[in-house]
Amino acid sequence: MKRLFIALLCIFLISVLSPISSAQIININPDCPATTHVISDHTPEQIHLQLTQNPSEMLVIWATPGLTNSIVEYGVGIDDPSADKTVTDGTEMCYDHDMVFHSAIMVDLLPATEYTYRVGDGHAADWSETFTFTTQDFEKESFEFVAFGDHGMSDNAQDTANLVRSFDNAELVILSGDISYANGEQSVWDDYGKKYQTSLAHIPWMMSPGNHENETVYGYGFDAYETRFEMPSSSGTDFWHSFDYGGVHFIAISTEHPYHEGTEQLDWIREDLATANANREAVPWIVIYGHKPLYTSHGHETHDDTMIELRTLLEPILFENSVDLAIWGHDHFYERTWPVVNENITTRGINENGLMFVSGFSPIHIVAGVGGKDSYEYADEQPDWSFHREITHGVMHITVNHTTETMHVEYVRTDNTIGDSFLLVKESSKGLIIPEEEKGLPAPGMLLNILVIAFASIFKKENENLSESY
């Protein structure tokens, strides 16, 4: 009888003192490690925003050490979202790591509006601090975004993140693979999310996978990437996806998954680009990004075969659909090509310095693996198709102007100097038409001279800082 009394007393005390409420127990995700079921720390961390395919929505993802509910509160232009809030429940996700990941979608958002939000589980002690973001302004004359690859956690990577934050008008970050360099150490992924949360929680960072996201050799595969990020796509996968923003159709591909004839990814790329190219009147620009480049003069280990294979399979599709710009990573330096197809330069641009190009001939490819990892030295002599290359760290800062129908691309080093700069001009801009037989040659004519003069001031400052091509 005494033993029975002690056992009943223990059960009673456990039920009273347990840090997990009955509501939380009901929502336990069976895929989550058992350790997360009994941890009482529900403090949100690693908070970051990502787009959905609906411009009136914003996705937020965060992590907690212990298993708990997923709630986001948000409101318009207020310091405390609890004062006038919308509450949305989310979902919990886990993989073989002692953290729980949460996602929730903020819905019915007004355009061009600043929102304040916080995430948690509904308990006063478990809310995050408040953050703000601004929704897309469809009436705005221009749109700015930032792009780079190969980030990591080094001092150089922190300098890159600081540079990203310095662009006050940037609405989007594109990161073309090799994100945290965790290499199987899942706590490094956690540290990455916490280290850059100030930026990640303010504007969407849209990712594509690199070879370092493949942690198969460590027993994780792409689990960390798939659980921590959720990309908008009709493809049904986070590995390749697309979305429209600011007059640009962004398409992200995975060079780490099969892309050969007959594969799901290549079929999807063909269909997505064909649809986007037919929708130019509504969304004039197409930018593709991924990890391993189609053009690079570095010769990164065994990448030559991969590069040739990527060119053989993907380049005809990019050319056929008049992709404007291609952004890659993998090689830790900066390199920009001329407009090129099959290693042949298709146009020398419309000014003698090669700083202005009519878009729509063939893509300009940029290797921007400059996010923070140790830089590579040049391995190959600079090819004819390579316009500029340099060994520095920085980001691409890109401005799309809807009035002038231009895309201004600049490479900004972490010391805030300009390493490279050029302008893409739509063929339709100000009545500019290039006959088919003249494509591939410097386009002549008085109108082009007028355009060059009109846009020359854009480059005056940048040209003073341009380093010569190596």
Secondary structure, DSSP 8 states (H G I E B T S, - for coil): -HHHHHHHHHHHHHHHH-SS-HHHHHT--TTS-GGGGS------EEEEEE--SSTT-EEEEEEESS----EEEEEES-S-TTSS-EEEE-EEE--SSS-EEEEEEE-S--TT-EEEEEEESS-GGG----EEEE---TT-SEEEEEEE----SSHHHHHHHHHHHH-TTEEEEEE-S--S--TT-HHHHHHHHHHTHHHHTTS-EEE---GGG-BGGGT-BTHHHHHH-----SSSSSSSEEEEETTEEEEE--TTS--STT-HHHHHHHHHHHHHHTTTTTS-EEEEE-SS-S--SS--TTHHHHHHHHHHHHHHHHHHTT--EEEE-SSSSEEEEEEEETTEE----SSTTS-EEETTSS-EEEEE--SSS------S---TTEEEEE---EEEEEEEETTTTEEEEEEEETTS-EEEEEEEE-TTGGG----GGGTTS---SHHHHHHHHHHHHHHHHHHHH-----
